[in-house]
Amino acid sequence: ASLSLLFHFSYIIPLCLVYFSKTYTKNLTVLFYAFLCSFLFSFVKLQGLQEFLLSHAPEFLHKKLTTYVNQDYADNLKEAESGAKWFVILKGQVVAWFSLFIVGYSFILHRNFISSKPILFNSFCMIMYMLIAFNILSAIPSVGRFLLPSYYLTFCFAFLLVQNYPSTFLWLRRSIYIAAPLLAVYIVFTLRIGFQTINVLVINSNPILSIGQTGHALLDWFKK
């Protein structure tokens, strides 16, 4: 996992969270209420954070930090989000609320059972640490990208519960069956967004020879 830093330095954040989940508190009650509170506010002031990081980070990281930890960059992303298609916004809200349901259901009804299973307990704590941290740090554009993978980890945890303990998590299993049609809709929406953002050159061109070419979205190519 440490090799992920070779791809992007921001991966140090989830790596640190995995370490914290193994080292620091594993009190599910504390983590659950911290998770709920993380939806209410954000501590991050981008300008102050940028100045702090630039004063302590190595010189070769300054360009990246100036780009990603930047209030103007965050404002531009918010402006772009306000003009996004309705299904793009709906997709993110559905994923977030379903993740909240899984965490709440698991804690309120089955925290004692989860605590008795070391693998489930450690996995649930790690997911909670990630959700708490990325909810709070999502004001930083380059960190907000980790929220969606954290939600997906929550879904994986739900499937793990249903697959291995179907009689214990009966209501969760029923909820997943009910949500199956929504999953199909979610996949369709995700493909629709992918077709709009993936360049056709990625599929039908040589990656070396296509350097410098503009191309167009895959969706526009299908419409022709």
Salt bridges, closest charged atoms under 4 A:
GLU59 OE1 - HIS62 ND1 3.73
